[in-house]
């Protein structure tokens, strides 16, 4: 199984507001940068979209180390929040509908294809690839 490293980030001007996402995929000595944006979105939606779009670019099942500065995403997988959400019909512990359900479902579908290890990186702390993803996300935010 190929081993790929992915860095992702999302950005939003206002919450909701215009936002962007960016990701860098690294395989061996090759890197691929991707990004996109939406006119009305939230920061969490952009964080999720960055991870989804990066995983969708993989052409075959891969072993992935995915770095994100989003505690929302990393904690969901580390603490297996999604298990309870699925068991409870996509309701949160507060008995409210899970926000961004369709994005979580797509991300979980992709995680069933790939072996993803979720790694937290501190945002805006000088990590080269995290900073690059932040720049890609900001540049992709519609003006």
Secondary structure as GFF3:
##gff-version 3
##sequence-region A 1 143
A	DSSP	beta_strand	2	14	.	.	.	ID=ss1
A	DSSP	beta_strand	17	27	.	.	.	ID=ss2
A	DSSP	beta_strand	30	41	.	.	.	ID=ss3
A	DSSP	alpha_helix	43	56	.	.	.	ID=ss4
A	DSSP	beta_strand	62	68	.	.	.	ID=ss5
A	DSSP	alpha_helix	71	78	.	.	.	ID=ss6
A	DSSP	alpha_helix	81	87	.	.	.	ID=ss7
A	DSSP	alpha_helix	101	111	.	.	.	ID=ss8
A	DSSP	beta_strand	115	120	.	.	.	ID=ss9
A	DSSP	alpha_helix	128	140	.	.	.	ID=ss10
###
